[in-house]
Amino acid sequence: MAEQLRTSTRDLAELRERATAWLRAQVGASASVSEMSRPAENGLSSETLFFTATWDGRSTRCVARLAPAQEAVPVFPSYDLRTQFELMRLAREKAGIPAPRALWFEPDPAPLGTPFLVMERVDGEVPPDVMPYTFGGWLYDASPTDRRRLQAASVGILAALHRTVFTPAELAPLGPAGLRAHVEAQRAYYEWAHGTYRVPLLERAFDCLEAHWPKEPGPDVLSWGDARIGNIIYRDFAPVAVLDWEMAAVGPPELDVSWMIFLHRFFQDLTVGGGLPGMPDFMRSADVCRTYRELTGYEPRDLDFYELYAALRHGIVMARVWRRRIHFGEQAMPDDPDDLVLHRATIERLLASYEAAS
């Protein structure tokens, strides 16, 4: 987990030259782009670049998101940066969510070799994935009061997004709505990500979901998709930027609520497995659901189903990430394909709890 995962094959100096030419075409010949850098913990889905853009006598610190090159073995089959750009704008303007200010979207791959978007850079602290924040660091060392503040504010982002009414036209780019459509999209993603190399554990999870389908799935809302604290920038334990909208969809509120709960459990399980206590009192299901209910009036339900679904969704992503590592020679193919899923034991426990109750 501590190793930097490979996400890019692009040269920064060349990208800077091409970005400068592109920016001058947008705002004038005097524009310039500073040296570029990548974050120490670059995202695994798209490529992230930091730079400062200067034009008309002012400078703006920017973040660019580029769809990954095919030779980088992308995590997802497609990258709709236009929709991500529009969702950030809508979340900011309609829901009052502190999404970064969206500056430009470039659909033409010619300038940088791929479509990209540019947003304003926001300073603050992000709970890290590597090493996970449950092992130590600013959030781990925070007081219980500050942790509770951060947790409540994070759940508040989901509440604000879910109670905002968006028009059918605004949501249309996200495709069919509802839990059934969401699960079928995940099946298609699994087939794309793994093809003929099956992962039996994930297929067992799909079968279990079908056997325990909720009688009344919740109302459809705009789902952030990757709703976790690692995609939020905080300042004084308050959210100042909400990032990574590539997994957005339209479906029940529980999709986001369970994802936020499970992603903490994922890191907590890794920490306990390493012999450390982690943060067992943080992002507990009962606490998260209580805050969500107080803010929205809606009681999340069928959380056992949605927690297994969150574990399955994350399992597909993690297995794809490990397949990328195998492609780049960073890891050997395991003898047991279920070992591609880093949180295999967690999914097995969730499945066992369903099987015991049947």
C-alpha positions, -999 to +999 in steps of 0.1 A: +000+000+000+029+024+007+042+022-029+033+048-054+010+031-080+018+039-116-009+061-132+008+080-160+032+076-190+031+113-200+061+137-199+055+168-177+078+191-197+060+183-229+026+186-213+036+221-200+045+233-235+013+220-250-008+234-221+008+268-226-001+268-263-036+257-254-041+284-227-028+311-251-055+301-276-081+305-248-071+338-231-044+355-252-008+353-263+007+366-230-006+336-210+018+312-194+019+279-175+043+272-147+062+239-143+038+211-137+038+185-109+017+155-099+003+150-064+023+126-042-008+104-040-020+106-076-055+093-082-059+059-098-087+068-122-075+099-140-043+118-142-039+149-120-016+178-127-008+209-106+003+242-122-002+279-121-018+297-150-011+334-156-029+357-179-041+394-179-018+401-150-033+376-126-023+341-116-046+312-108-034+280-091-050+252-112-056+214-112-060+196-145-077+162-148-067+142-179-083+110-190-056+083-187-037+070-217-047+036-229-012+023-223-016+031-186-043+004-184-072+026-172-092+017-141-125+025-159-136+019-195-145+055-202-139+090-187-167+114-193-149+146-182-176+168-196-202+153-173-178+156-143-172+192-152-209+200-153-216+180-121-190+201-102-207+232-115-242+220-106-231+207-071-216+241-064-243+263-078-275+243-069-266+222-039-242+246-022-215+219-021-179+233-021-169+216-054-138+233-069-146+261-093-147+246-128-126+268-152-123+250-186-133+218-202-115+208-234-131+180-254-105+180-282-077+154-275-053+173-298-039+199-273-027+174-246-034+140-263-066+134-244-097+154-232-092+173-200-107+197-175-092+225-154-104+236-120-092+260-094-069+245-068-080+245-032-056+242-002-063+221+028-058+186+042-070+153+028-072+121+048-046+099+029-051+065+013-013+057+014-006+051+043-043+051+053-054+079+077-063+051+102-026+044+107-018+079+119-016+115+109-036+147+114-071+131+115-059+101+136-043+126+161-074+149+162-095+152+192-128+132+194-147+165+191-129+175+159-133+140+144-171+142+151-172+176+135-155+163+104-177+132+102-209+153+106-198+178+080-189+150+056-223+133+060-238+168+055-223+169+020-244+138+011-275+153+027-271+186+007-266+168-025-294+143-021-320+168-010-313+191-040-337+187-070-321+185-104-338+186-137-341+155-159-319+172-185-292+179-159-292+142-148-296+127-183-259+123-190-256+099-161-278+073-178-307+052-164-317+058-128-324+033-101-308+005-081-313-021-108-297+000-135-268+007-111-261-029-104-263-039-141-238-011-148-215-027-122-219-061-138-209-046-172-179-029-155-169-062-139-170-080-173-150-052-189-124-051-161-118-088-159-130-104-191-123-141-192-103-140-160-131-145-135-130-135-098-154-161-081-157-140-049-171-111-067-195-133-087-207-148-054-214-113-041-235-105-072-255-136-067-261-128-030-273-094-039-298-108-063-311-132-036-316-105-011-328-076-032-345-048-012-383-048-014-385-010-017-352+006-029-350+042-018-359+073-039-335+082-067-311+111-060-279+124-076-253+100-061-218+114-058-205+079-064-171+080-047-184+095-015-155+091+009-135+114+031-104+107+010-121+127-018-126+158+004-102+186+012-107+199+047-096+231+065-101+232+103-120+199+099-146+215+076-149+205+039-136+231+015-135+210-017-154+179-029-135+160-055-138+130-079-172+128-096-164+101-122-186+075-104-217+097-102-250+081-109-287+084-102-299+060-075-310+055-039-293+076-012-279+044+004-254+041-024-235+071-011-242+065+026-230+029+025-199+038+004-188+064+030-193+039+058-176+010+040-146+029+028-137+037+063-143+001+073-119-009+044-091+012+059-100+002+095-098-035+086-064-030+070-052-012+101-065-038+126-050-065+104-016-047+108-019-050+146-030-014+152-062+000+168-071+024+140-102+045+145-130+022+156-153+050+168-152+069+135-178+066+107-199+040+125-230+030+106-254+040+133-238+074+138-236+082+101-273+071+095-284+091+125-268+123+112-281+117+077-317+112+091-314+144+112-304+164+081-328+149+056-357+133+074-349+101+055-339+069+073-314+048+053-325+012+051-313-022+039-278-012+050-266-049+051-274-051+014-258-018+005-227-025+026-221-058+007-228-039-026-202-012-016-177-040-008-184-056-042-180-023-061-148-016-043-136-051-049-141-047-087-120-015-086-093-030-064-090-061-085-086-039-116-059-019-098-040-050-090-044-062-126-027-029-136+002-036-112+006-071-128+006-055-162+035-031-152+054-060-136+049-047-100+031-078-088+027-114-099-006-129-108-019-148-077-027-185-079-061-177-064-080-150-084-099-140-052-066-127-039-069-099-064-094-084-039-075-067-011-104-068+012-113-104+004-118-114+041-143-086+046-164-097+016-162-133+028-175-122+063-204-102+048-213-132+026-211-156+055-235-134+076-261-136+048-256-173+043-260-179+081-293-160+081-307-179+051 
